[in-house]
Amino acid sequence: AAPSAAPGGSAAAASVEGHGFAYHPRLLALTGSQEQIDAVARAYRIYTSKPTPSEAASGEYLLDHSIIIYLLAPDGKFLSFYGRNFSAHEVATKALAEIAKWDAEHTRADGGLGAWL
């Protein structure tokens, strides 16, 4: 899930939702009030920097933010995170190890990745 600090209310929410699915159809894009966004950013230590008013008015700006993949267990608990310094292979290897560890610590009725997919 990716919180959005994009300005613009409901239009921004629609944009965030569309942007999330550019990566993977099961990626959940989240938005909310500024207070909710700030709370999530603090909880996950996400860095964001809003554009200046003139940048926002021009429509040509970048929203600077952390670039991190968070791995959450099926119950929503934080397991790990992966930054830009990890290759795709490293992320996959480390995430699969975390999944295997979580599965070993929890009784699994389906015996596989069912809860993860």
NUVOSE-157323 format. One record per atom (N, C-alpha, C, CB): residue number from 1; atom name; x, y, z. Coordinates in Angstrom, 2 decimals. Glycine has a CB too. Example, Ala and Ser with C-alpha at 12.3 -4.5 7.8 and 13.67 -1.06 7.14 Angstrom:
BEGIN
+-----+-------+---------+---------+---------+
| num | atome |       x |       y |       z |
+-----+-------+---------+---------+---------+
|   1 |     N |   13.19 |   -5.69 |    7.80 |
|   1 |    CA |   12.30 |   -4.50 |    7.80 |
|   1 |     C |   13.20 |   -3.30 |    7.80 |
|   1 |    CB |   11.31 |   -4.47 |    9.05 |
|   2 |     N |   12.85 |   -2.25 |    7.08 |
|   2 |    CA |   13.67 |   -1.06 |    7.14 |
|   2 |     C |   12.90 |    0.03 |    7.87 |
|   2 |    CB |   14.08 |   -0.60 |    5.72 |
+-----+-------+---------+---------+---------+
***
This chain:
BEGIN
+-----+-------+---------+---------+---------+
| num | atome |       x |       y |       z |
+-----+-------+---------+---------+---------+
|   1 |     N |    0.83 |   -1.17 |    0.00 |
|   1 |    CA |    0.00 |    0.00 |    0.00 |
|   1 |     C |    0.88 |    1.23 |    0.00 |
|   1 |    CB |   -0.95 |    0.00 |    1.20 |
|   2 |     N |    0.44 |    2.22 |   -0.70 |
|   2 |    CA |    1.25 |    3.43 |   -0.81 |
|   2 |     C |    0.42 |    4.64 |   -0.44 |
|   2 |    CB |    1.82 |    3.58 |   -2.22 |
|   3 |     N |    0.74 |    5.31 |    0.66 |
|   3 |    CA |    0.00 |    6.52 |    0.97 |
|   3 |     C |    0.35 |    7.62 |    0.00 |
|   3 |    CB |    0.28 |    6.98 |    2.40 |
|   4 |     N |   -0.59 |    8.51 |   -0.24 |
|   4 |    CA |   -0.35 |    9.61 |   -1.18 |
|   4 |     C |   -0.46 |   10.94 |   -0.48 |
|   4 |    CB |   -1.32 |    9.55 |   -2.35 |
|   5 |     N |    0.50 |   11.78 |   -0.70 |
|   5 |    CA |    0.44 |   13.15 |   -0.20 |
|   5 |     C |    0.15 |   14.10 |   -1.35 |
|   5 |    CB |    1.75 |   13.54 |    0.51 |
|   6 |     N |   -0.42 |   13.58 |   -2.42 |
|   6 |    CA |   -0.69 |   14.40 |   -3.60 |
|   6 |     C |   -1.75 |   15.44 |   -3.30 |
|   6 |    CB |   -1.13 |   13.53 |   -4.79 |
|   7 |     N |   -1.53 |   16.69 |   -3.71 |
|   7 |    CA |   -2.54 |   17.72 |   -3.51 |
|   7 |     C |   -3.69 |   17.52 |   -4.48 |
|   7 |    CB |   -1.93 |   19.13 |   -3.68 |
|   8 |     N |   -4.87 |   18.00 |   -4.13 |
|   8 |    CA |   -5.94 |   18.03 |   -5.11 |
|   8 |     C |   -7.19 |   17.26 |   -4.75 |
|   8 |    CB |   -5.44 |   17.52 |   -6.35 |
|   9 |     N |   -7.34 |   16.76 |   -3.53 |
|   9 |    CA |   -8.58 |   16.14 |   -3.11 |
|   9 |     C |   -8.93 |   14.88 |   -3.88 |
|   9 |    CB |   -9.68 |   17.10 |   -3.25 |
|  10 |     N |  -10.22 |   14.75 |   -4.28 |
|  10 |    CA |  -10.69 |   13.51 |   -4.89 |
|  10 |     C |  -10.05 |   13.26 |   -6.25 |
|  10 |    CB |  -12.19 |   13.54 |   -5.03 |
|  11 |     N |   -9.70 |   14.31 |   -6.98 |
|  11 |    CA |   -9.01 |   14.11 |   -8.26 |
|  11 |     C |   -7.66 |   13.45 |   -8.02 |
|  11 |    CB |   -8.82 |   15.46 |   -9.01 |
|  12 |     N |   -6.98 |   13.88 |   -6.95 |
|  12 |    CA |   -5.69 |   13.26 |   -6.60 |
|  12 |     C |   -5.89 |   11.81 |   -6.19 |
|  12 |    CB |   -5.00 |   14.05 |   -5.47 |
|  13 |     N |   -6.98 |   11.53 |   -5.47 |
|  13 |    CA |   -7.25 |   10.15 |   -5.05 |
|  13 |     C |   -7.43 |    9.25 |   -6.26 |
|  13 |    CB |   -8.50 |   10.10 |   -4.15 |
|  14 |     N |   -8.16 |    9.72 |   -7.26 |
|  14 |    CA |   -8.35 |    8.93 |   -8.48 |
|  14 |     C |   -7.03 |    8.73 |   -9.20 |
|  14 |    CB |   -9.36 |    9.61 |   -9.42 |
|  15 |     N |   -6.20 |    9.77 |   -9.21 |
|  15 |    CA |   -4.89 |    9.67 |   -9.85 |
|  15 |     C |   -4.00 |    8.68 |   -9.13 |
|  15 |    CB |   -4.22 |   11.04 |   -9.89 |
|  16 |     N |   -4.01 |    8.71 |   -7.81 |
|  16 |    CA |   -3.21 |    7.77 |   -7.01 |
|  16 |     C |   -3.66 |    6.35 |   -7.29 |
|  16 |    CB |   -3.31 |    8.09 |   -5.50 |
|  17 |     N |   -4.95 |    6.12 |   -7.31 |
|  17 |    CA |   -5.48 |    4.77 |   -7.55 |
|  17 |     C |   -5.03 |    4.28 |   -8.92 |
|  17 |    CB |   -7.02 |    4.76 |   -7.45 |
|  18 |     N |   -5.14 |    5.10 |   -9.94 |
|  18 |    CA |   -4.70 |    4.70 |  -11.28 |
|  18 |     C |   -3.21 |    4.47 |  -11.35 |
|  18 |    CB |   -5.09 |    5.75 |  -12.28 |
|  19 |     N |   -2.44 |    5.28 |  -10.65 |
|  19 |    CA |   -0.98 |    5.15 |  -10.65 |
|  19 |     C |   -0.56 |    3.83 |   -9.99 |
|  19 |    CB |   -0.33 |    6.34 |   -9.91 |
|  20 |     N |   -1.21 |    3.45 |   -8.92 |
|  20 |    CA |   -0.87 |    2.21 |   -8.23 |
|  20 |     C |   -1.00 |    1.00 |   -9.14 |
|  20 |    CB |   -1.74 |    2.03 |   -7.02 |
|  21 |     N |   -2.03 |    0.98 |   -9.94 |
|  21 |    CA |   -2.25 |   -0.18 |  -10.79 |
|  21 |     C |   -1.32 |   -0.21 |  -12.00 |
|  21 |    CB |   -3.67 |   -0.20 |  -11.25 |
|  22 |     N |   -0.53 |    0.84 |  -12.19 |
|  22 |    CA |    0.49 |    0.81 |  -13.24 |
|  22 |     C |    1.61 |   -0.16 |  -12.86 |
|  22 |    CB |    1.06 |    2.22 |  -13.49 |
|  23 |     N |    1.70 |   -0.49 |  -11.57 |
|  23 |    CA |    2.75 |   -1.39 |  -11.10 |
|  23 |     C |    2.27 |   -2.83 |  -11.02 |
|  23 |    CB |    3.24 |   -0.94 |   -9.75 |
|  24 |     N |    1.16 |   -3.07 |  -10.38 |
|  24 |    CA |    0.62 |   -4.42 |  -10.24 |
|  24 |     C |   -0.86 |   -4.30 |   -9.91 |
|  24 |    CB |    1.38 |   -5.23 |   -9.14 |
|  25 |     N |   -1.71 |   -5.12 |  -10.50 |
|  25 |    CA |   -3.15 |   -4.99 |  -10.28 |
|  25 |     C |   -3.58 |   -5.21 |   -8.83 |
|  25 |    CB |   -3.88 |   -5.96 |  -11.16 |
|  26 |     N |   -2.74 |   -5.87 |   -8.02 |
|  26 |    CA |   -3.12 |   -6.09 |   -6.62 |
|  26 |     C |   -2.50 |   -5.08 |   -5.67 |
|  26 |    CB |   -2.72 |   -7.48 |   -6.20 |
|  27 |     N |   -1.76 |   -4.10 |   -6.20 |
|  27 |    CA |   -1.21 |   -3.05 |   -5.35 |
|  27 |     C |   -2.35 |   -2.16 |   -4.89 |
|  27 |    CB |   -0.11 |   -2.23 |   -6.11 |
|  28 |     N |   -2.42 |   -1.94 |   -3.60 |
|  28 |    CA |   -3.48 |   -1.12 |   -3.04 |
|  28 |     C |   -2.96 |    0.29 |   -2.83 |
|  28 |    CB |   -4.00 |   -1.72 |   -1.70 |
|  29 |     N |   -3.52 |    1.24 |   -3.54 |
|  29 |    CA |   -3.13 |    2.64 |   -3.40 |
|  29 |     C |   -4.07 |    3.30 |   -2.38 |
|  29 |    CB |   -3.18 |    3.39 |   -4.78 |
|  30 |     N |   -3.50 |    3.95 |   -1.38 |
|  30 |    CA |   -4.30 |    4.57 |   -0.33 |
|  30 |     C |   -4.16 |    6.08 |   -0.36 |
|  30 |    CB |   -3.87 |    4.04 |    1.04 |
|  31 |     N |   -5.21 |    6.76 |    0.04 |
|  31 |    CA |   -5.17 |    8.20 |    0.26 |
|  31 |     C |   -6.13 |    8.50 |    1.40 |
|  31 |    CB |   -5.54 |    9.00 |   -1.04 |
|  32 |     N |   -6.17 |    9.72 |    1.83 |
|  32 |    CA |   -7.04 |   10.10 |    2.93 |
|  32 |     C |   -6.82 |   11.56 |    3.25 |
|  32 |    CB |   -6.78 |    9.24 |    4.18 |
|  33 |     N |   -7.26 |   11.96 |    4.43 |
|  33 |    CA |   -7.04 |   13.33 |    4.86 |
|  33 |     C |   -5.55 |   13.55 |    5.06 |
|  33 |    CB |   -7.84 |   13.65 |    6.17 |
|  34 |     N |   -5.14 |   14.80 |    5.09 |
|  34 |    CA |   -3.72 |   15.09 |    5.31 |
|  34 |     C |   -3.25 |   14.51 |    6.65 |
|  34 |    CB |   -3.48 |   16.61 |    5.27 |
|  35 |     N |   -4.11 |   14.56 |    7.66 |
|  35 |    CA |   -3.75 |   14.01 |    8.96 |
|  35 |     C |   -3.53 |   12.50 |    8.88 |
|  35 |    CB |   -4.85 |   14.33 |   10.00 |
|  36 |     N |   -4.39 |   11.80 |    8.15 |
|  36 |    CA |   -4.23 |   10.35 |    7.99 |
|  36 |     C |   -2.96 |   10.02 |    7.21 |
|  36 |    CB |   -5.45 |    9.76 |    7.26 |
|  37 |     N |   -2.71 |   10.77 |    6.16 |
|  37 |    CA |   -1.50 |   10.55 |    5.36 |
|  37 |     C |   -0.26 |   10.79 |    6.21 |
|  37 |    CB |   -1.48 |   11.48 |    4.12 |
|  38 |     N |   -0.27 |   11.87 |    6.99 |
|  38 |    CA |    0.87 |   12.18 |    7.86 |
|  38 |     C |    1.09 |   11.08 |    8.89 |
|  38 |    CB |    0.65 |   13.52 |    8.57 |
|  39 |     N |    0.01 |   10.52 |    9.45 |
|  39 |    CA |    0.13 |    9.45 |   10.45 |
|  39 |     C |    0.76 |    8.20 |    9.84 |
|  39 |    CB |   -1.25 |    9.11 |   11.04 |
|  40 |     N |    0.34 |    7.83 |    8.64 |
|  40 |    CA |    0.92 |    6.66 |    7.96 |
|  40 |     C |    2.38 |    6.93 |    7.63 |
|  40 |    CB |    0.13 |    6.32 |    6.67 |
|  41 |     N |    2.68 |    8.13 |    7.16 |
|  41 |    CA |    4.07 |    8.47 |    6.83 |
|  41 |     C |    4.96 |    8.38 |    8.06 |
|  41 |    CB |    4.14 |    9.89 |    6.23 |
|  42 |     N |    4.47 |    8.85 |    9.20 |
|  42 |    CA |    5.25 |    8.74 |   10.44 |
|  42 |     C |    5.41 |    7.29 |   10.86 |
|  42 |    CB |    4.58 |    9.54 |   11.58 |
|  43 |     N |    4.34 |    6.52 |   10.80 |
|  43 |    CA |    4.38 |    5.12 |   11.23 |
|  43 |     C |    5.37 |    4.30 |   10.41 |
|  43 |    CB |    2.99 |    4.49 |   11.13 |
|  44 |     N |    5.44 |    4.56 |    9.11 |
|  44 |    CA |    6.33 |    3.80 |    8.23 |
|  44 |     C |    7.60 |    4.56 |    7.87 |
|  44 |    CB |    5.59 |    3.42 |    6.97 |
|  45 |     N |    7.80 |    5.70 |    8.51 |
|  45 |    CA |    9.00 |    6.53 |    8.29 |
|  45 |     C |    9.20 |    6.86 |    6.81 |
|  45 |    CB |   10.24 |    5.80 |    8.83 |
|  46 |     N |    8.12 |    7.32 |    6.21 |
|  46 |    CA |    8.13 |    7.70 |    4.80 |
|  46 |     C |    8.47 |    9.18 |    4.69 |
|  46 |    CB |    6.76 |    7.40 |    4.13 |
|  47 |     N |    9.40 |    9.49 |    3.81 |
|  47 |    CA |    9.77 |   10.87 |    3.54 |
|  47 |     C |    8.96 |   11.38 |    2.36 |
|  47 |    CB |   11.29 |   11.00 |    3.26 |
|  48 |     N |    8.38 |   12.56 |    2.49 |
|  48 |    CA |    7.72 |   13.22 |    1.36 |
|  48 |     C |    8.07 |   14.70 |    1.38 |
|  48 |    CB |    6.17 |   13.01 |    1.41 |
|  49 |     N |    8.05 |   15.30 |    0.23 |
|  49 |    CA |    8.27 |   16.73 |    0.10 |
|  49 |     C |    7.31 |   17.26 |   -0.94 |
|  49 |    CB |    9.76 |   17.05 |   -0.28 |
|  50 |     N |    6.39 |   18.12 |   -0.51 |
|  50 |    CA |    5.40 |   18.67 |   -1.43 |
|  50 |     C |    6.02 |   19.74 |   -2.32 |
|  50 |    CB |    4.21 |   19.25 |   -0.65 |
|  51 |     N |    5.44 |   19.93 |   -3.51 |
|  51 |    CA |    5.92 |   21.00 |   -4.39 |
|  51 |     C |    5.55 |   22.37 |   -3.81 |
|  51 |    CB |    5.34 |   20.84 |   -5.81 |
|  52 |     N |    6.27 |   23.38 |   -4.24 |
|  52 |    CA |    5.91 |   24.75 |   -3.86 |
|  52 |     C |    4.59 |   25.11 |   -4.54 |
|  52 |    CB |    7.05 |   25.77 |   -4.25 |
|  53 |     N |    3.89 |   26.14 |   -4.04 |
|  53 |    CA |    2.64 |   26.54 |   -4.70 |
|  53 |     C |    2.82 |   26.85 |   -6.19 |
|  53 |    CB |    2.07 |   27.76 |   -4.01 |
|  54 |     N |    3.93 |   27.48 |   -6.57 |
|  54 |    CA |    4.13 |   27.80 |   -8.00 |
|  54 |     C |    4.37 |   26.53 |   -8.81 |
|  54 |    CB |    5.32 |   28.77 |   -8.17 |
|  55 |     N |    5.08 |   25.55 |   -8.24 |
|  55 |    CA |    5.28 |   24.27 |   -8.94 |
|  55 |     C |    3.95 |   23.54 |   -9.10 |
|  55 |    CB |    6.29 |   23.38 |   -8.16 |
|  56 |     N |    3.14 |   23.54 |   -8.05 |
|  56 |    CA |    1.84 |   22.88 |   -8.12 |
|  56 |     C |    0.94 |   23.55 |   -9.15 |
|  56 |    CB |    1.16 |   22.88 |   -6.75 |
|  57 |     N |    0.96 |   24.89 |   -9.19 |
|  57 |    CA |    0.12 |   25.63 |  -10.14 |
|  57 |     C |    0.54 |   25.36 |  -11.58 |
|  57 |    CB |    0.20 |   27.12 |   -9.85 |
|  58 |     N |    1.82 |   25.15 |  -11.81 |
|  58 |    CA |    2.30 |   24.91 |  -13.17 |
|  58 |     C |    1.92 |   23.52 |  -13.67 |
|  58 |    CB |    3.82 |   25.08 |  -13.24 |
|  59 |     N |    1.65 |   22.61 |  -12.74 |
|  59 |    CA |    1.34 |   21.24 |  -13.14 |
|  59 |     C |    2.56 |   20.43 |  -13.51 |
|  59 |    CB |    0.39 |   21.25 |  -14.30 |
|  60 |     N |    3.72 |   21.05 |  -13.47 |
|  60 |    CA |    4.96 |   20.37 |  -13.83 |
|  60 |     C |    5.86 |   20.29 |  -12.59 |
|  60 |    CB |    5.69 |   21.11 |  -14.99 |
|  61 |     N |    5.60 |   19.31 |  -11.77 |
|  61 |    CA |    6.39 |   19.13 |  -10.57 |
|  61 |     C |    6.51 |   17.65 |  -10.26 |
|  61 |    CB |    5.76 |   19.89 |   -9.37 |
|  62 |     N |    7.45 |   17.34 |   -9.42 |
|  62 |    CA |    7.62 |   15.98 |   -8.93 |
|  62 |     C |    7.32 |   15.98 |   -7.44 |
|  62 |    CB |    9.05 |   15.44 |   -9.22 |
|  63 |     N |    6.67 |   14.94 |   -6.98 |
|  63 |    CA |    6.45 |   14.76 |   -5.55 |
|  63 |     C |    7.58 |   13.86 |   -5.06 |
|  63 |    CB |    5.03 |   14.14 |   -5.24 |
|  64 |     N |    8.51 |   14.44 |   -4.35 |
|  64 |    CA |    9.65 |   13.69 |   -3.84 |
|  64 |     C |    9.18 |   12.82 |   -2.67 |
|  64 |    CB |   10.81 |   14.64 |   -3.40 |
|  65 |     N |    9.60 |   11.56 |   -2.65 |
|  65 |    CA |    9.16 |   10.64 |   -1.59 |
|  65 |     C |   10.12 |    9.47 |   -1.47 |
|  65 |    CB |    7.74 |   10.14 |   -1.87 |
|  66 |     N |    9.98 |    8.75 |   -0.37 |
|  66 |    CA |   10.75 |    7.52 |   -0.17 |
|  66 |     C |   10.40 |    6.52 |   -1.25 |
|  66 |    CB |   10.50 |    6.93 |    1.24 |
|  67 |     N |   11.36 |    5.69 |   -1.60 |
|  67 |    CA |   11.11 |    4.61 |   -2.56 |
|  67 |     C |   11.42 |    3.31 |   -1.83 |
|  67 |    CB |   11.98 |    4.76 |   -3.88 |
|  68 |     N |   10.39 |    2.73 |   -1.24 |
|  68 |    CA |   10.56 |    1.55 |   -0.40 |
|  68 |     C |    9.43 |    0.56 |   -0.67 |
|  68 |    CB |   10.59 |    1.94 |    1.10 |
|  69 |     N |    9.78 |   -0.71 |   -0.68 |
|  69 |    CA |    8.79 |   -1.78 |   -0.74 |
|  69 |     C |    8.67 |   -2.34 |    0.67 |
|  69 |    CB |    9.20 |   -2.91 |   -1.79 |
|  70 |     N |    7.45 |   -2.38 |    1.20 |
|  70 |    CA |    7.20 |   -2.93 |    2.53 |
|  70 |     C |    6.61 |   -4.32 |    2.38 |
|  70 |    CB |    6.26 |   -2.01 |    3.35 |
|  71 |     N |    7.13 |   -5.27 |    3.15 |
|  71 |    CA |    6.57 |   -6.62 |    3.19 |
|  71 |     C |    5.77 |   -6.75 |    4.47 |
|  71 |    CB |    7.68 |   -7.71 |    3.10 |
|  72 |     N |    4.47 |   -6.96 |    4.32 |
|  72 |    CA |    3.58 |   -7.14 |    5.45 |
|  72 |     C |    3.07 |   -8.57 |    5.44 |
|  72 |    CB |    2.40 |   -6.14 |    5.42 |
|  73 |     N |    2.90 |   -9.15 |    6.62 |
|  73 |    CA |    2.34 |  -10.50 |    6.74 |
|  73 |     C |    0.86 |  -10.46 |    6.38 |
|  73 |    CB |    2.54 |  -11.06 |    8.18 |
|  74 |     N |    0.27 |  -11.62 |    6.11 |
|  74 |    CA |   -1.16 |  -11.65 |    5.80 |
|  74 |     C |   -2.03 |  -11.01 |    6.88 |
|  74 |    CB |   -1.60 |  -13.07 |    5.58 |
|  75 |     N |   -1.55 |  -10.99 |    8.12 |
|  75 |    CA |   -2.30 |  -10.36 |    9.20 |
|  75 |     C |   -2.04 |   -8.86 |    9.30 |
|  75 |    CB |   -1.96 |  -11.02 |   10.52 |
|  76 |     N |   -1.25 |   -8.32 |    8.37 |
|  76 |    CA |   -0.99 |   -6.89 |    8.32 |
|  76 |     C |    0.21 |   -6.42 |    9.11 |
|  76 |    CB |   -2.16 |   -6.17 |    8.79 |
|  77 |     N |    0.89 |   -7.31 |    9.80 |
|  77 |    CA |    2.06 |   -6.91 |   10.59 |
|  77 |     C |    3.29 |   -6.73 |    9.70 |
|  77 |    CB |    2.34 |   -7.95 |   11.69 |
|  78 |     N |    4.11 |   -5.74 |   10.05 |
|  78 |    CA |    5.33 |   -5.42 |    9.32 |
|  78 |     C |    6.34 |   -6.55 |    9.46 |
|  78 |    CB |    5.93 |   -4.09 |    9.82 |
|  79 |     N |    6.92 |   -6.97 |    8.33 |
|  79 |    CA |    7.98 |   -7.98 |    8.36 |
|  79 |     C |    9.32 |   -7.41 |    7.95 |
|  79 |    CB |    7.62 |   -9.14 |    7.45 |
|  80 |     N |    9.35 |   -6.65 |    6.86 |
|  80 |    CA |   10.62 |   -6.13 |    6.37 |
|  80 |     C |   10.35 |   -5.03 |    5.35 |
|  80 |    CB |   11.48 |   -7.26 |    5.74 |
|  81 |     N |   11.43 |   -4.39 |    4.92 |
|  81 |    CA |   11.32 |   -3.40 |    3.85 |
|  81 |     C |   12.55 |   -3.48 |    2.97 |
|  81 |    CB |   11.14 |   -1.97 |    4.44 |
|  82 |     N |   12.39 |   -3.01 |    1.74 |
|  82 |    CA |   13.47 |   -3.08 |    0.74 |
|  82 |     C |   13.53 |   -1.75 |    0.02 |
|  82 |    CB |   13.23 |   -4.26 |   -0.26 |
|  83 |     N |   14.72 |   -1.15 |    0.02 |
|  83 |    CA |   14.92 |    0.14 |   -0.63 |
|  83 |     C |   15.51 |   -0.02 |   -2.02 |
|  83 |    CB |   15.82 |    1.02 |    0.20 |
|  84 |     N |   15.86 |    1.11 |   -2.61 |
|  84 |    CA |   16.41 |    1.13 |   -3.97 |
|  84 |     C |   17.75 |    0.41 |   -4.07 |
|  84 |    CB |   16.58 |    2.55 |   -4.44 |
|  85 |     N |   18.41 |    0.20 |   -2.95 |
|  85 |    CA |   19.72 |   -0.45 |   -2.96 |
|  85 |     C |   19.63 |   -1.96 |   -3.16 |
|  85 |    CB |   20.45 |   -0.15 |   -1.67 |
|  86 |     N |   18.43 |   -2.52 |   -3.20 |
|  86 |    CA |   18.25 |   -3.95 |   -3.43 |
|  86 |     C |   17.89 |   -4.21 |   -4.89 |
|  86 |    CB |   17.16 |   -4.52 |   -2.50 |
|  87 |     N |   18.51 |   -5.21 |   -5.48 |
|  87 |    CA |   18.13 |   -5.62 |   -6.84 |
|  87 |     C |   16.82 |   -6.40 |   -6.75 |
|  87 |    CB |   19.26 |   -6.49 |   -7.52 |
|  88 |     N |   16.17 |   -6.60 |   -7.88 |
|  88 |    CA |   14.94 |   -7.39 |   -7.91 |
|  88 |     C |   15.20 |   -8.79 |   -7.37 |
|  88 |    CB |   14.37 |   -7.46 |   -9.34 |
|  89 |     N |   16.33 |   -9.38 |   -7.73 |
|  89 |    CA |   16.68 |  -10.72 |   -7.25 |
|  89 |     C |   16.83 |  -10.72 |   -5.73 |
|  89 |    CB |   17.98 |  -11.21 |   -7.92 |
|  90 |     N |   17.50 |   -9.71 |   -5.18 |
|  90 |    CA |   17.69 |   -9.63 |   -3.73 |
|  90 |     C |   16.35 |   -9.46 |   -3.01 |
|  90 |    CB |   18.62 |   -8.47 |   -3.37 |
|  91 |     N |   15.47 |   -8.63 |   -3.54 |
|  91 |    CA |   14.15 |   -8.44 |   -2.93 |
|  91 |     C |   13.40 |   -9.76 |   -2.93 |
|  91 |    CB |   13.34 |   -7.35 |   -3.69 |
|  92 |     N |   13.38 |  -10.45 |   -4.07 |
|  92 |    CA |   12.67 |  -11.72 |   -4.16 |
|  92 |     C |   13.24 |  -12.74 |   -3.18 |
|  92 |    CB |   12.72 |  -12.27 |   -5.58 |
|  93 |     N |   14.56 |  -12.86 |   -3.14 |
|  93 |    CA |   15.21 |  -13.84 |   -2.26 |
|  93 |     C |   14.91 |  -13.53 |   -0.79 |
|  93 |    CB |   16.72 |  -13.84 |   -2.50 |
|  94 |     N |   15.07 |  -12.27 |   -0.40 |
|  94 |    CA |   14.85 |  -11.89 |    0.99 |
|  94 |     C |   13.37 |  -11.99 |    1.37 |
|  94 |    CB |   15.35 |  -10.46 |    1.23 |
|  95 |     N |   12.48 |  -11.58 |    0.47 |
|  95 |    CA |   11.04 |  -11.67 |    0.76 |
|  95 |     C |   10.60 |  -13.12 |    0.90 |
|  95 |    CB |   10.23 |  -10.97 |   -0.34 |
|  96 |     N |   11.08 |  -13.99 |    0.01 |
|  96 |    CA |   10.72 |  -15.41 |    0.13 |
|  96 |     C |   11.23 |  -16.01 |    1.43 |
|  96 |    CB |   11.27 |  -16.19 |   -1.06 |
|  97 |     N |   12.41 |  -15.59 |    1.87 |
|  97 |    CA |   12.94 |  -16.07 |    3.16 |
|  97 |     C |   12.06 |  -15.59 |    4.31 |
|  97 |    CB |   14.40 |  -15.59 |    3.36 |
|  98 |     N |   11.62 |  -14.34 |    4.27 |
|  98 |    CA |   10.73 |  -13.81 |    5.31 |
|  98 |     C |    9.39 |  -14.55 |    5.30 |
|  98 |    CB |   10.50 |  -12.30 |    5.11 |
|  99 |     N |    8.87 |  -14.82 |    4.11 |
|  99 |    CA |    7.61 |  -15.55 |    3.99 |
|  99 |     C |    7.75 |  -16.95 |    4.57 |
|  99 |    CB |    7.15 |  -15.62 |    2.52 |
| 100 |     N |    8.84 |  -17.64 |    4.24 |
| 100 |    CA |    9.08 |  -18.99 |    4.76 |
| 100 |     C |    9.19 |  -18.96 |    6.28 |
| 100 |    CB |   10.36 |  -19.59 |    4.15 |
| 101 |     N |    9.89 |  -17.95 |    6.81 |
| 101 |    CA |   10.03 |  -17.82 |    8.27 |
| 101 |     C |    8.67 |  -17.60 |    8.92 |
| 101 |    CB |   10.98 |  -16.66 |    8.62 |
| 102 |     N |    7.87 |  -16.71 |    8.34 |
| 102 |    CA |    6.54 |  -16.43 |    8.89 |
| 102 |     C |    5.68 |  -17.69 |    8.84 |
| 102 |    CB |    5.86 |  -15.28 |    8.12 |
| 103 |     N |    5.72 |  -18.38 |    7.70 |
| 103 |    CA |    4.93 |  -19.61 |    7.56 |
| 103 |     C |    5.34 |  -20.65 |    8.58 |
| 103 |    CB |    5.07 |  -20.18 |    6.15 |
| 104 |     N |    6.64 |  -20.78 |    8.85 |
| 104 |    CA |    7.13 |  -21.77 |    9.81 |
| 104 |     C |    6.66 |  -21.45 |   11.23 |
| 104 |    CB |    8.66 |  -21.83 |    9.78 |
| 105 |     N |    6.44 |  -20.18 |   11.51 |
| 105 |    CA |    6.01 |  -19.76 |   12.85 |
| 105 |     C |    4.49 |  -19.77 |   13.02 |
| 105 |    CB |    6.53 |  -18.38 |   13.14 |
| 106 |     N |    3.76 |  -19.99 |   11.95 |
| 106 |    CA |    2.29 |  -19.97 |   12.01 |
| 106 |     C |    1.75 |  -21.27 |   11.42 |
| 106 |    CB |    1.72 |  -18.74 |   11.25 |
| 107 |     N |    0.77 |  -21.83 |   12.06 |
| 107 |    CA |    0.13 |  -23.04 |   11.55 |
| 107 |     C |   -0.61 |  -22.69 |   10.27 |
| 107 |    CB |   -0.83 |  -23.68 |   12.59 |
| 108 |     N |   -0.32 |  -23.41 |    9.22 |
| 108 |    CA |   -0.92 |  -23.13 |    7.93 |
| 108 |     C |   -1.82 |  -24.28 |    7.52 |
| 108 |    CB |    0.15 |  -22.87 |    6.86 |
| 109 |     N |   -3.09 |  -24.03 |    7.44 |
| 109 |    CA |   -4.03 |  -25.07 |    7.03 |
| 109 |     C |   -3.83 |  -25.44 |    5.56 |
| 109 |    CB |   -5.46 |  -24.61 |    7.26 |
| 110 |     N |   -3.48 |  -24.46 |    4.72 |
| 110 |    CA |   -3.35 |  -24.74 |    3.29 |
| 110 |     C |   -1.95 |  -25.19 |    2.91 |
| 110 |    CB |   -3.71 |  -23.51 |    2.50 |
| 111 |     N |   -0.99 |  -25.10 |    3.84 |
| 111 |    CA |    0.35 |  -25.60 |    3.58 |
| 111 |     C |    1.14 |  -24.84 |    2.54 |
| 111 |    CB |    0.27 |  -27.00 |    3.18 |
| 112 |     N |    0.74 |  -23.64 |    2.19 |
| 112 |    CA |    1.47 |  -22.91 |    1.16 |
| 112 |     C |    1.29 |  -21.42 |    1.24 |
| 112 |    CB |    1.05 |  -23.38 |   -0.20 |
| 113 |     N |    1.39 |  -20.77 |    0.11 |
| 113 |    CA |    1.35 |  -19.32 |    0.04 |
| 113 |     C |   -0.07 |  -18.76 |   -0.04 |
| 113 |    CB |    2.14 |  -18.84 |   -1.13 |
| 114 |     N |   -1.07 |  -19.59 |    0.16 |
| 114 |    CA |   -2.46 |  -19.16 |   -0.01 |
| 114 |     C |   -2.81 |  -17.86 |    0.68 |
| 114 |    CB |   -3.36 |  -20.21 |    0.47 |
| 115 |     N |   -2.37 |  -17.68 |    1.92 |
| 115 |    CA |   -2.69 |  -16.46 |    2.66 |
| 115 |     C |   -1.96 |  -15.25 |    2.09 |
| 115 |    CB |   -2.34 |  -16.63 |    4.13 |
| 116 |     N |   -0.90 |  -15.48 |    1.36 |
| 116 |    CA |   -0.09 |  -14.39 |    0.81 |
| 116 |     C |   -0.60 |  -13.91 |   -0.54 |
| 116 |    CB |    1.35 |  -14.82 |    0.68 |
| 117 |     N |   -1.32 |  -14.74 |   -1.25 |
| 117 |    CA |   -1.72 |  -14.40 |   -2.63 |
| 117 |     C |   -3.12 |  -13.86 |   -2.71 |
| 117 |    CB |   -1.60 |  -15.60 |   -3.52 |
+-----+-------+---------+---------+---------+
***
